[in-house]
Amino acid sequence: MAELTNRRKFTVELVSGEETNLTTRFPTNEELQDGEFEFSKSFNNAIINGILPEARLLAELMKNGIWDETKDQAIEDQRVKVVGLEEALSETEGSEKVSVAETLGAARQELFGQRQARSELFAHSAEAKAEQAQRDFVVSRVTEYEKSGAPVWLTFETYRKEQDNNLLFRATYEYMTFESGLDANFIEQLPENQTASDATEQIITDEETEALVTEAPVVIEEDPVAEEASPDVTAV
């Protein structure tokens, strides 16, 4: 789980190659309200400019055969499959655990692809445009320099004019994972990836052990009986 604090530190490598230390945090109530205002403005502007709300967009997509209920059901079926594999992985031991983890990883990747395909279509709805504006506004308010605590962007307009995509992506990613209660490296902590990591560590440990055994010097102890039976050549 993510930190049990109201702030997370992270480092960003800018397009220039320089690194800067920043923080993200939970928004204040005022910032949340201002974000809702940005949602409303963006939604209304989208409607005025002919962008369809999600319900009408869905109807058009289904009318033209681009999307249908079977695809939504396929996503739900795949989600249930992933949940079942997660449970199976937790109950599996030994060498079979890696195999189940690989199956789970492939299933989750397929689910991600299905959801991504749907998101790309509905990203053109008025709601999606409004949600993006709301999220961007909040990110612009909660991203601050670690040392001074000053905001990276003084206003939302300066955020919208930002040209460093590395900075924009990382600030958004850190806020979204932090706000959702996830670690920044949550993908590595997925059960299938953790299983693969544990298996790799075990392989390395086994190889290191084998190497130590192979490279260890062979000590040949002298037989005390044979030593006593040996002739004393100095006496001849």
C-alpha positions in Angstrom: 0.0 0.0 0.0 1.0 3.6 -0.4 2.4 5.8 2.3 0.1 6.5 5.3 0.7 10.2 4.9 -0.9 13.1 3.0 2.1 13.6 0.8 4.4 11.6 -1.5 7.9 12.5 -2.7 9.2 11.6 -6.1 12.0 12.6 -8.5 11.5 13.6 -12.1 14.0 13.6 -14.9 13.1 16.6 -17.1 13.4 16.7 -20.9 16.6 18.8 -20.3 18.2 15.9 -18.5 18.1 17.6 -15.1 16.4 16.0 -12.1 14.0 17.8 -9.8 12.5 16.6 -6.5 8.8 17.1 -6.2 5.8 16.0 -4.0 2.2 15.3 -4.6 -0.5 15.4 -2.0 -4.3 15.1 -1.4 -6.2 18.2 -2.7 -8.0 20.5 -0.3 -11.8 20.8 -0.3 -11.4 24.2 -2.1 -9.2 22.6 -4.8 -11.7 19.8 -5.2 -14.5 22.3 -5.7 -12.5 24.3 -8.2 -11.8 21.1 -10.0 -15.5 20.4 -10.2 -16.0 23.8 -11.7 -13.4 23.0 -14.3 -15.4 19.8 -15.1 -18.6 21.8 -15.6 -16.9 24.3 -17.8 -15.2 21.7 -20.0 -18.4 19.6 -20.2 -20.4 22.6 -21.4 -17.8 23.7 -23.9 -17.7 20.1 -25.2 -21.4 20.1 -25.8 -21.4 23.5 -27.4 -18.7 22.3 -29.8 -20.6 19.2 -30.8 -18.9 16.6 -28.7 -21.4 13.9 -27.7 -22.1 12.9 -24.1 -21.2 9.3 -23.4 -24.7 7.9 -23.6 -25.3 9.3 -27.1 -21.7 8.3 -28.2 -22.4 4.8 -27.1 -25.6 4.7 -29.1 -23.8 5.9 -32.2 -21.0 3.4 -31.7 -23.5 0.5 -31.3 -25.6 1.8 -34.2 -22.5 1.6 -36.5 -21.3 -1.7 -35.2 -18.2 -0.3 -33.6 -19.2 -1.4 -30.1 -21.8 -3.7 -28.6 -22.9 -5.3 -25.4 -21.0 -8.5 -26.2 -17.7 -6.5 -25.9 -18.7 -5.1 -22.5 -19.6 -8.7 -21.4 -16.3 -9.9 -22.7 -14.5 -7.4 -20.5 -16.5 -8.5 -17.5 -15.9 -12.1 -18.2 -12.1 -11.4 -18.5 -12.2 -9.5 -15.2 -13.8 -12.5 -13.5 -11.2 -14.8 -15.0 -8.4 -12.6 -13.6 -10.0 -12.6 -10.1 -10.3 -16.4 -10.3 -6.6 -16.8 -11.3 -5.5 -14.5 -8.5 -7.3 -16.8 -6.0 -5.8 -19.9 -7.7 -2.3 -18.3 -7.4 -2.7 -17.7 -3.7 -3.7 -21.3 -3.2 -0.9 -22.8 -5.4 2.5 -23.9 -4.1 5.7 -25.3 -5.6 6.7 -25.3 -9.2 3.1 -24.9 -10.5 2.9 -21.4 -8.9 5.1 -19.9 -11.7 2.9 -21.4 -14.4 -0.3 -20.0 -12.8 1.4 -16.7 -12.4 2.3 -16.6 -16.1 -1.3 -17.4 -17.0 -2.5 -14.7 -14.7 -0.1 -12.2 -16.2 -1.3 -13.0 -19.7 -5.0 -12.8 -18.6 -4.5 -9.4 -17.0 -2.7 -8.1 -20.0 -5.6 -9.1 -22.2 -8.0 -7.4 -19.8 -5.9 -4.3 -20.0 -6.1 -4.3 -23.8 -9.8 -4.7 -23.8 -10.3 -1.9 -21.3 -7.9 0.3 -23.3 -9.8 -0.3 -26.5 -13.0 0.8 -24.8 -11.3 3.8 -23.2 -9.9 5.0 -26.5 -13.4 5.1 -28.0 -15.1 6.8 -25.0 -12.2 9.3 -24.6 -14.1 11.3 -27.3 -17.1 11.9 -25.1 -18.0 15.1 -23.4 -17.6 13.5 -19.9 -14.1 12.2 -20.8 -13.0 15.7 -21.8 -14.5 17.1 -18.6 -12.9 14.5 -16.4 -9.5 15.1 -18.0 -9.8 18.9 -17.4 -10.8 18.2 -13.7 -7.9 15.8 -13.2 -5.4 18.2 -14.9 -6.6 21.1 -12.7 -6.1 19.1 -9.5 -2.6 17.8 -10.6 -1.6 21.4 -11.3 -2.6 22.4 -7.7 -1.1 19.4 -5.7 2.3 19.1 -7.4 4.9 21.1 -5.5 8.7 21.4 -5.1 9.9 19.2 -2.2 12.3 21.8 -0.8 10.2 24.9 -0.8 6.7 23.6 -1.0 5.9 26.1 -3.7 3.6 24.9 -6.6 5.4 23.9 -9.8 2.7 25.7 -11.8 1.5 29.0 -10.3 -1.8 28.8 -12.3 -3.8 26.3 -14.2 -3.0 28.2 -17.4 0.8 27.8 -16.8 0.2 24.0 -16.4 -1.8 23.9 -19.6 1.1 25.6 -21.4 3.7 23.2 -20.0 5.9 21.6 -22.8 7.8 19.0 -20.7 5.8 15.9 -21.3 8.0 13.9 -18.9 7.0 16.3 -16.1 3.3 16.2 -17.0 3.2 12.4 -17.2 5.0 11.8 -14.0 3.1 14.4 -12.0 -0.2 12.9 -13.2 0.9 9.3 -12.6 2.2 10.0 -9.1 -1.0 11.8 -8.1 -3.3 9.2 -9.5 -1.6 6.3 -7.9 -1.2 8.1 -4.6 -4.8 9.3 -4.5 -5.9 5.7 -5.3 -3.9 4.3 -2.4 -1.3 2.5 -4.7 2.5 2.5 -4.5 4.2 4.1 -7.5 5.6 0.7 -8.3 2.3 -1.2 -7.8 2.8 -3.1 -11.1 5.8 -4.9 -9.6 3.7 -5.8 -6.6 1.0 -7.5 -8.6 0.8 -11.2 -7.4 2.0 -12.6 -10.7 5.0 -10.3 -10.9 5.9 -10.9 -7.2 5.8 -14.6 -7.9 8.1 -14.2 -10.9 10.5 -12.0 -8.8 10.5 -14.6 -6.0 11.3 -17.4 -8.5 14.1 -15.4 -10.0 15.6 -14.7 -6.6 15.4 -18.4 -5.8 17.2 -19.3 -9.1 19.9 -16.8 -8.3 20.3 -18.2 -4.8 20.5 -21.7 -6.2 23.1 -20.7 -8.8 25.2 -18.9 -6.1 25.0 -21.9 -3.9 26.1 -24.2 -6.7 28.9 -21.8 -7.6 30.1 -21.8 -4.0 30.1 -25.6 -3.9 31.9 -25.9 -7.2 34.5 -23.3 -6.4 35.2 -24.4 -2.8 38.7 -25.8 -2.4 38.9 -29.6 -1.9 40.6 -30.4 1.4 42.2 -33.8 1.4 42.9 -35.0 5.0 45.9 -37.2 5.5 45.3 -40.7 6.8 47.0 -40.8 10.2 47.4 -44.6 9.9 49.0 -44.4 6.6 51.3 -41.7 7.9 52.5 -43.9 10.7 53.2 -46.8 8.3 55.4 -44.7 6.0 59.1 -45.5 6.1 61.4 -42.9 7.6 63.8 -42.2 4.7 66.0 -40.0 6.8 66.9 -43.0 8.9 68.4 -44.9 6.0 
